[in-house]
């Protein structure tokens, strides 16, 4: 693939990475011991009544699922960036063919080509 295009996609990936990290930082803290692992902060509202506590649990559950999906996305973005460094970017992990520029423009962290993704 054209180096210029890869550079462009790299910028996109880095921008994605920053925004995912910012989003995670707004409600979670990065685990200093485990790389790429984030912990959602438990909402710490004191002297709430019972309803508030139920809300807190609900809120925490919601955040956990958001955290989980952001974490996965961040992992994919980081892996894509590593692949660029290694010169393996844009190759389908499943069939070994090129993923194709169009798909990468739409989804720069894609690991598989459209065909394999549909399966
Ligand atoms: Zn494939």
Boltz pocket constraint, residues with backbone or C-beta under 6 A from the ligand:
constraints:
  - pocket:
      binder: B
      contacts: [[A, 92], [A, 93], [A, 94], [A, 95], [A, 96], [A, 97], [A, 112], [A, 113], [A, 114], [A, 115], [A, 116], [A, 117]]
      max_distance: 6.0
